[in-house]
């Protein structure tokens, strides 16, 4: 999800440069809803590669159908902004010249061999700016404007939309959304820290809502609810749009660095993002009302999925231990007031 959001400003730059262009997006089904929210996207095409990992023998048939679908669109230009060998190969199925990052800028250098035109971006450039520079190099877009995520129209519609009965049940009192789920083991903030934060927020009369996306996160949310002593509540399984509605009516959010947290920041929801192994100067979405907290220890940011300093998966990464609940709570107070 973060990769999709990080590309939004570059897509806005492209639309401003070519106002009449038809722009399509090839993406995994899980993120099709999100990609379609950008005002410049005319069509979202899905390719369920992740779902085919366990049925790998069906992948050739899947790719054959995708090849026919892409070539029927008769694209003028194909751009791979992900910079992976996988994404470059998918882009080649369209049968047109593919543009992308140079070897030193792509996430996987081999991908650059499949591009006809490449852009070299300075190392360490913030990923949003990196994508915008890619568009500027390939298409000559103007990147002097502030980053535009193309979601203003979507945000207005959701704020005006009538909340369903289910959602109204959760918006009857001031609440903060706690986004505790992530795919990186090194990004998990300790459950004890979440519990302490819940009790601190309760002192202000704020309720805490706990979304989840898989069974592991569901079980963690229930443990946090139990330890929260009535000050926290697990949300039911929700679509991305429903969760967005919850976020838009929140007093604030607190999130590890994860896609939903980035989405909340882009939608200008006041919030706190916790960076253990990552850095806001590289991947943080600098929303109008989002504050970033880092650990500040010597080994951070390491940008590793698993902390190399741990002996077992049950241990807590030192960078996450350094981010204190009281520090997060005080930032919440300052942000909301």
Number of C-alpha atoms within 10 A of each C-alpha: 17 17 14 17 21 25 21 24 24 28 22 24 27 22 19 14 15 13 11 9 13 12 15 17 17 18 19 18 17 14 16 19 15 17 25 17 18 20 17 23 18 12 14 18 16 15 18 13 17 12 12 13 11 9 10 12 10 11 15 10 10 15 15 11 12 18 17 13 14 19 13 11 10 11 15 10 11 20 23 23 21 19 22 19 19 12 16 25 15 17 22 19 18 22 17 17 16 22 24 30 30 22 19 15 21 22 16 17 15 16 22 26 15 18 23 11 16 21 21 16 19 11 9 10 15 18 17 22 19 24 23 24 22 25 25 18 18 15 13 13 20 16 17 7 8 8 16 14 20 22 18 14 11 14 18 11 11 15 13 8 10 11 15 10 8 10 17 11 10 18 16 8 11 15 24 24 25 24 23 24 27 19 11 15 17 25 27 22 26 16 15 12 16 20 20 18 21 27 22 17 20 18 10 10 13 19 23 29 24 22 22 23 14 10 9 10 17 19 13 17 25 17 14 23 20 15 18 20 13 13 21 26 20 19 18 14 13 14 11 15 13 16 19 19 20 22 25 19 16 21 20 26 24 26 24 24 30 21 20 22 30 26 21 24 24 24 21 18 21 24 28 25 24 26 28 30 27 22 20 18 13 15 19 25 25 17 17 13 17 23 21 21 18 19 21 13 13 8 15 17 18 16 15 14 13 15 23 12 11 13 9 9 11 8 11 19 22 18 24 22 15 15 20 16 21 14 12 20 19 13 17 21 12 8 16 12 7
